[in-house]
């Protein structure tokens, strides 16, 4: 597989997806283990999943722009970014399963 160089925006939002994948899992676990927090999320927007979605999308966008401005494109190729995203999803899925 060719390891092509990606632009800063692609890398930033790819890394954001990887980070937010793990944070999403942690939020689900924390929310389910802390009923008052889950209730507060439900009260905030009508349902806890609505608030959850808004938080996750907001974090994705903020982190994407921040990381896009901070990353060095020459240090990230498509292979490395793809593997990073894949492993974050695997780790998040395993954590949720446990």
Order of alpha helices (4+ residues) and beta strands (2+ residues): alpha-alpha-alpha-alpha
